[in-house]
Amino acid sequence: MLNAASFFGFASAVVGIIIFFAVLIFLLNIITSIWAYRDSQRKGKSKEYALVVLIGTLFFPIIGLIIYFIIRND
């Protein structure tokens, strides 16, 4: 039988798992954005270009990285 205590224990475990993966995805987004910023600077691009890359990958992580991979070798 499912009582209130076991239900709330299960619900809090699910919420904990969701929070863990959300933080993990957020950290992965930050790490890849910093990598793209540093990579664009290493390739000799201007600071403004590198900043646009950083902002683009922060706000649009998947699309931003795909676009950056396409245009980074120009």
N, CA and C atoms as an extended XYZ file, in Angstrom:
222
Properties=species:S:1:pos:R:3:atomname:S:1:resname:S:1:resid:I:1 pbc="F F F"
N         0.842       -1.182        0.000 N   MET     1
C         0.000        0.000        0.000 CA  MET     1
C         0.885        1.243        0.000 C   MET     1
N         0.506        2.185       -0.773 N   LEU     2
C         1.271        3.422       -0.905 CA  LEU     2
C         0.688        4.468        0.034 C   LEU     2
N         1.458        4.840        1.043 N   ASN     3
C         0.968        5.875        1.954 CA  ASN     3
C         1.633        7.208        1.610 C   ASN     3
N         1.234        8.245        2.313 N   ALA     4
C         1.708        9.594        1.999 CA  ALA     4
C         3.208        9.731        2.197 C   ALA     4
N         3.762        9.101        3.220 N   ALA     5
C         5.196        9.230        3.498 CA  ALA     5
C         6.029        8.593        2.394 C   ALA     5
N         5.622        7.427        1.927 N   SER     6
C         6.401        6.782        0.873 CA  SER     6
C         6.229        7.510       -0.458 C   SER     6
N         5.052        8.078       -0.704 N   PHE     7
C         4.846        8.841       -1.930 CA  PHE     7
C         5.726       10.077       -1.955 C   PHE     7
N         5.771       10.820       -0.842 N   PHE     8
C         6.588       12.030       -0.811 CA  PHE     8
C         8.074       11.702       -0.826 C   PHE     8
N         8.458       10.560       -0.283 N   GLY     9
C         9.847       10.121       -0.375 CA  GLY     9
C        10.238        9.828       -1.811 C   GLY     9
N         9.337        9.160       -2.539 N   PHE    10
C         9.577        8.871       -3.949 CA  PHE    10
C         9.604       10.151       -4.771 C   PHE    10
N         8.670       11.052       -4.496 N   ALA    11
C         8.604       12.309       -5.236 CA  ALA    11
C         9.854       13.151       -5.006 C   ALA    11
N        10.343       13.181       -3.778 N   SER    12
C        11.547       13.969       -3.513 CA  SER    12
C        12.767       13.338       -4.172 C   SER    12
N        12.803       12.020       -4.290 N   ALA    13
C        13.904       11.363       -4.993 CA  ALA    13
C        13.879       11.710       -6.476 C   ALA    13
N        12.693       11.720       -7.062 N   VAL    14
C        12.564       12.075       -8.475 CA  VAL    14
C        12.977       13.525       -8.694 C   VAL    14
N        12.546       14.413       -7.824 N   VAL    15
C        12.927       15.824       -7.935 CA  VAL    15
C        14.437       15.976       -7.784 C   VAL    15
N        15.033       15.222       -6.880 N   GLY    16
C        16.481       15.270       -6.700 CA  GLY    16
C        17.227       14.829       -7.946 C   GLY    16
N        16.740       13.780       -8.593 N   ILE    17
C        17.368       13.301       -9.825 CA  ILE    17
C        17.225       14.335      -10.936 C   ILE    17
N        16.055       14.946      -11.042 N   ILE    18
C        15.836       15.972      -12.063 CA  ILE    18
C        16.755       17.165      -11.826 C   ILE    18
N        16.890       17.597      -10.599 N   ILE    19
C        17.776       18.722      -10.276 CA  ILE    19
C        19.223       18.363      -10.595 C   ILE    19
N        19.640       17.144      -10.277 N   PHE    20
C        21.007       16.711      -10.569 CA  PHE    20
C        21.306       16.806      -12.060 C   PHE    20
N        20.405       16.279      -12.897 N   PHE    21
C        20.640       16.317      -14.334 CA  PHE    21
C        20.532       17.731      -14.893 C   PHE    21
N        19.682       18.563      -14.328 N   ALA    22
C        19.596       19.954      -14.773 CA  ALA    22
C        20.900       20.693      -14.489 C   ALA    22
N        21.465       20.483      -13.314 N   VAL    23
C        22.747       21.111      -12.970 CA  VAL    23
C        23.852       20.569      -13.865 C   VAL    23
N        23.826       19.278      -14.154 N   LEU    24
C        24.824       18.672      -15.026 CA  LEU    24
C        24.767       19.266      -16.432 C   LEU    24
N        23.583       19.421      -16.971 N   ILE    25
C        23.424       20.018      -18.300 CA  ILE    25
C        23.851       21.481      -18.283 C   ILE    25
N        23.527       22.207      -17.225 N   PHE    26
C        23.936       23.607      -17.103 CA  PHE    26
C        25.457       23.727      -17.081 C   PHE    26
N        26.121       22.870      -16.304 N   LEU    27
C        27.583       22.905      -16.244 CA  LEU    27
C        28.204       22.532      -17.587 C   LEU    27
N        27.623       21.576      -18.277 N   LEU    28
C        28.112       21.210      -19.599 CA  LEU    28
C        27.968       22.375      -20.568 C   LEU    28
N        26.884       23.106      -20.474 N   ASN    29
C        26.682       24.290      -21.305 CA  ASN    29
C        27.750       25.341      -21.017 C   ASN    29
N        28.035       25.592      -19.756 N   ILE    30
C        29.058       26.573      -19.385 CA  ILE    30
C        30.425       26.140      -19.904 C   ILE    30
N        30.767       24.869      -19.727 N   ILE    31
C        32.076       24.366      -20.153 CA  ILE    31
C        32.238       24.463      -21.666 C   ILE    31
N        31.223       24.068      -22.426 N   THR    32
C        31.340       24.141      -23.884 CA  THR    32
C        31.361       25.579      -24.380 C   THR    32
N        30.664       26.475      -23.705 N   SER    33
C        30.693       27.885      -24.097 CA  SER    33
C        32.071       28.487      -23.863 C   SER    33
N        32.675       28.172      -22.728 N   ILE    34
C        34.022       28.671      -22.443 CA  ILE    34
C        35.020       28.077      -23.427 C   ILE    34
N        34.861       26.806      -23.767 N   TRP    35
C        35.746       26.183      -24.743 CA  TRP    35
C        35.640       26.880      -26.098 C   TRP    35
N        34.409       27.148      -26.557 N   ALA    36
C        34.216       27.805      -27.849 CA  ALA    36
C        34.820       29.210      -27.830 C   ALA    36
N        34.674       29.925      -26.723 N   TYR    37
C        35.253       31.266      -26.590 CA  TYR    37
C        36.776       31.202      -26.696 C   TYR    37
N        37.388       30.310      -25.947 N   ARG    38
C        38.854       30.187      -25.972 CA  ARG    38
C        39.350       29.689      -27.324 C   ARG    38
N        38.607       28.783      -27.942 N   ASP    39
C        39.006       28.268      -29.246 CA  ASP    39
C        38.970       29.363      -30.301 C   ASP    39
N        37.970       30.210      -30.253 N   SER    40
C        37.904       31.299      -31.232 CA  SER    40
C        39.034       32.300      -31.019 C   SER    40
N        39.439       32.521      -29.784 N   GLN    41
C        40.583       33.399      -29.537 CA  GLN    41
C        41.877       32.745      -30.007 C   GLN    41
N        42.036       31.444      -29.802 N   ARG    42
C        43.236       30.735      -30.246 CA  ARG    42
C        43.364       30.733      -31.760 C   ARG    42
N        42.252       30.780      -32.455 N   LYS    43
C        42.282       30.798      -33.913 CA  LYS    43
C        42.563       32.192      -34.454 C   LYS    43
N        42.807       33.159      -33.575 N   GLY    44
C        43.179       34.501      -34.009 CA  GLY    44
C        42.016       35.415      -34.327 C   GLY    44
N        40.837       35.054      -33.895 N   LYS    45
C        39.674       35.915      -34.138 CA  LYS    45
C        39.692       37.085      -33.155 C   LYS    45
N        38.926       38.119      -33.463 N   SER    46
C        38.886       39.299      -32.597 CA  SER    46
C        38.146       38.987      -31.302 C   SER    46
N        38.330       39.867      -30.319 N   LYS    47
C        37.648       39.667      -29.033 CA  LYS    47
C        36.138       39.811      -29.180 C   LYS    47
N        35.710       40.684      -30.081 N   GLU    48
C        34.274       40.856      -30.301 CA  GLU    48
C        33.660       39.582      -30.881 C   GLU    48
N        34.358       38.983      -31.825 N   TYR    49
C        33.891       37.727      -32.414 CA  TYR    49
C        33.810       36.638      -31.349 C   TYR    49
N        34.846       36.551      -30.517 N   ALA    50
C        34.864       35.547      -29.451 CA  ALA    50
C        33.730       35.784      -28.463 C   ALA    50
N        33.422       37.035      -28.186 N   LEU    51
C        32.321       37.352      -27.273 CA  LEU    51
C        30.972       36.967      -27.882 C   LEU    51
N        30.813       37.185      -29.178 N   VAL    52
C        29.579       36.774      -29.853 CA  VAL    52
C        29.438       35.252      -29.815 C   VAL    52
N        30.549       34.549      -30.001 N   VAL    53
C        30.529       33.085      -29.909 CA  VAL    53
C        30.125       32.654      -28.505 C   VAL    53
N        30.692       33.298      -27.496 N   LEU    54
C        30.365       32.957      -26.109 CA  LEU    54
C        28.887       33.173      -25.819 C   LEU    54
N        28.365       34.318      -26.193 N   ILE    55
C        26.952       34.619      -25.938 CA  ILE    55
C        26.042       33.682      -26.739 C   ILE    55
N        26.422       33.425      -27.987 N   GLY    56
C        25.619       32.527      -28.820 CA  GLY    56
C        25.534       31.119      -28.269 C   GLY    56
N        26.667       30.612      -27.784 N   THR    57
C        26.646       29.249      -27.248 CA  THR    57
C        26.029       29.178      -25.857 C   THR    57
N        26.047       30.287      -25.128 N   LEU    58
C        25.387       30.288      -23.819 CA  LEU    58
C        23.870       30.250      -23.952 C   LEU    58
N        23.332       31.068      -24.868 N   PHE    59
C        21.880       31.166      -24.986 CA  PHE    59
C        21.275       30.135      -25.933 C   PHE    59
N        22.057       29.674      -26.908 N   PHE    60
C        21.586       28.662      -27.857 CA  PHE    60
C        22.636       27.552      -27.931 C   PHE    60
N        22.716       26.705      -26.910 N   PRO    61
C        23.859       25.790      -26.798 CA  PRO    61
C        24.031       24.823      -27.970 C   PRO    61
N        23.005       24.135      -28.376 N   ILE    62
C        23.163       23.128      -29.427 CA  ILE    62
C        23.325       23.792      -30.786 C   ILE    62
N        22.431       24.700      -31.111 N   ILE    63
C        22.506       25.402      -32.392 CA  ILE    63
C        23.782       26.241      -32.464 C   ILE    63
N        24.134       26.899      -31.362 N   GLY    64
C        25.337       27.727      -31.337 CA  GLY    64
C        26.598       26.931      -31.597 C   GLY    64
N        26.714       25.752      -30.988 N   LEU    65
C        27.897       24.919      -31.222 CA  LEU    65
C        27.934       24.378      -32.645 C   LEU    65
N        26.798       23.996      -33.180 N   ILE    66
C        26.766       23.499      -34.558 CA  ILE    66
C        27.206       24.599      -35.516 C   ILE    66
N        26.671       25.793      -35.345 N   ILE    67
C        27.056       26.913      -36.207 CA  ILE    67
C        28.532       27.241      -36.025 C   ILE    67
N        29.014       27.220      -34.787 N   TYR    68
C        30.422       27.519      -34.551 CA  TYR    68
C        31.323       26.482      -35.215 C   TYR    68
N        30.961       25.206      -35.145 N   PHE    69
C        31.769       24.175      -35.802 CA  PHE    69
C        31.798       24.371      -37.313 C   PHE    69
N        30.712       24.873      -37.882 N   ILE    70
C        30.666       25.098      -39.327 CA  ILE    70
C        31.543       26.281      -39.721 C   ILE    70
N        31.494       27.384      -38.956 N   ILE    71
C        32.213       28.597      -39.367 CA  ILE    71
C        33.590       28.738      -38.738 C   ILE    71
N        33.999       27.863      -37.856 N   ARG    72
C        35.262       28.067      -37.147 CA  ARG    72
C        36.479       27.907      -38.028 C   ARG    72
N        36.392       27.169      -39.115 N   ASN    73
C        37.554       26.937      -39.967 CA  ASN    73
C        37.703       27.972      -41.069 C   ASN    73
N        36.885       28.994      -41.074 N   ASP    74
C        36.998       30.039      -42.103 CA  ASP    74
C        38.277       30.806      -41.965 C   ASP    74
